[in-house]
Amino acid sequence: MLGFATGEEACSIAILLREHMATLNNPPQAQIFATISTHGRSTNEELQSVNSELSHRVSELERTNCDLKNLLVATQIAAVFLDHDLRVRNFPRVAAEIFHLLAIDVDRPIDHAVSRVDYPELLNDLHSVLKTPVPVEREVVDRVRDRHFAVRVLPYRNTDNYISGRW
C-alpha cells in the first residue's frame, strides 16, 4: 500500500492503520511517508521563536520578582499590597507580623485582618488615597510591644502609571 499526506494526516492515518492491522490475522505490509510543507515548517519556526522569546521574558520576570522579594526582606518594609477593592494582594513576612496575615489572607479584605497597631483611621486613609492619589502619612503605635511605626499609604501604580490599588 502506498499513500502520501501532510504530517497531521499521516499521523492520523498511521494510527488508524495500526489499529485496524492489529485486528487482522495476516496484516499487509504498510509504509507511510510524511512531509512538512514549507508553510508548516515556517509556522513551526515562528512558534519556536515566539516560545524562545516568552521563555526569556519569563526568566526576566522570575529574576525581577526574586529581586523585589529580596529587597522587601532586606529593607524590612512592612508593605501590604491591596487591590482596588481593598483586598490583600501580597505582603512580605514583616507585614504578616504586624497585621497577623497568612497566605490564605490573599484576596481577603484588609479590614478582616487583625492589626497589632492602633490605626483606627486605616480604612478612611485607604479610601482617601483611592479617591485622590495624595499619600497619607501617620505614626501608629503597637501598644503591646511599645513600638512606633511610620505609615505611608500610597496608590499602587501599574507600569502605565495607572492607579490599580494602593499602599
SULVENTA-V201619 format. One line per field, one symbol per residue. phi: phi as a letter, one per 20 degrees, with the letter a starting at -180 (. if undefined). Layout:
phi: ???
This chain:
phi: .cbcafgfffffffffffffffeefcfffbccdccdfgffffffffffffffffffffffffffffgfffffffeleeededefemefdaaegffffedlecgfefnefffefeeeeebfegfffffffffcfefdcbdcceffdlddcedcecfedefemefcrbn
